[in-house]
Amino acid sequence: MANVLNHNWFFSVFLLILLLQIQTKVLCFQYKVGDLACWGLPTSANSQLYGKWSKYHNLTLGDSLLFLYPPSQDSVIQVTEESFKNCNIKNPILFMSNGNSLFNITTSKGDFYFTSGVAGHCQKNQKLHVSVGGGGGGGGVDAAAGPSSLNAFAPSYQTAFGNIPVAPSTSSASCHLTSTFQVLIIGSVIGALFSAFM
């Protein structure tokens, strides 16, 4: 009889832990760099496209940057801050050229710098600076002017029914990843409480 109760207790705890794991949330986001404009040379009317774009996105650990571009015409490289400022595309940290490049932010908070791997594109402002875990990246919009000044830079896209303004992202959601270890601890505590009452 005791063996059956022990087996039922083990099964109940296992089921509880399984249910808790199903209920955990992972809030990480994938951002398409440039939104509808994708990754390419900015137009003369919107030469600071990527500097403005980075101001509207609050990136956190676990998020991803998706660069979409024609692979026969462009590429993406991650560079140092100095190379970013000088548009030096030699010796990049990372080179991506498949046209559907995904950069996962998994290692650290801080600043990341990207530019096109095609000569001359960086000088034409095809470059991106993002800050992870901070208040948005840099690269062309005056940060001292404050977030209210960014509304003047909000792009709008023509549709069949007229212009639809694109509002800045106000989401401050961060990547909340509940580990299996935490779930096991919670399950053990609940299991101990459950066994104490039996």
QUIMO-V75756 format. One record per backbone hydrogen bond with DSSP energy under -0.5 kcal/mol. NH is the residue of the N-H (numbers start at 1). CO is the residue of the C=O. If there is no record, write none. Layout:
# QUIMO-V75756
NH|CO ; NH|CO
This chain:
# QUIMO-V75756
5|1 ; 6|2 ; 7|3 ; 8|4 ; 9|5 ; 10|6 ; 11|7 ; 12|8 ; 13|9 ; 14|10 ; 15|11 ; 16|12 ; 17|13 ; 18|14 ; 19|15 ; 20|16 ; 21|17 ; 22|18 ; 23|19 ; 24|20 ; 24|21 ; 28|26 ; 31|29 ; 31|64 ; 33|31 ; 33|66 ; 35|32 ; 37|34 ; 38|35 ; 39|68 ; 40|38 ; 46|43 ; 47|44 ; 49|46 ; 52|48 ; 53|49 ; 54|50 ; 55|51 ; 56|52 ; 56|53 ; 57|54 ; 59|57 ; 59|131 ; 62|105 ; 63|60 ; 64|29 ; 65|103 ; 66|31 ; 67|65 ; 67|101 ; 68|66 ; 69|99 ; 71|69 ; 73|70 ; 74|70 ; 76|96 ; 77|115 ; 78|94 ; 79|113 ; 84|80 ; 85|81 ; 86|82 ; 87|83 ; 87|84 ; 88|83 ; 89|87 ; 93|78 ; 94|78 ; 96|76 ; 101|67 ; 103|65 ; 104|102 ; 105|63 ; 106|104 ; 110|132 ; 112|130 ; 113|79 ; 114|128 ; 115|77 ; 116|126 ; 117|75 ; 121|118 ; 122|118 ; 124|120 ; 124|121 ; 125|122 ; 126|121 ; 127|125 ; 128|114 ; 129|138 ; 130|112 ; 132|110 ; 133|59 ; 133|131 ; 137|54 ; 143|141 ; 145|142 ; 146|143 ; 149|146 ; 150|147 ; 151|148 ; 152|149 ; 153|150 ; 154|151 ; 157|164 ; 159|162 ; 162|159 ; 164|157 ; 165|163 ; 166|155 ; 167|165 ; 169|56 ; 170|168 ; 176|174 ; 177|175 ; 178|25 ; 178|176 ; 179|177 ; 183|179 ; 184|180 ; 185|181 ; 186|182 ; 187|183 ; 188|184 ; 189|185 ; 190|186 ; 191|187 ; 192|188 ; 193|189 ; 194|190 ; 195|191 ; 196|192 ; 197|193 ; 198|195
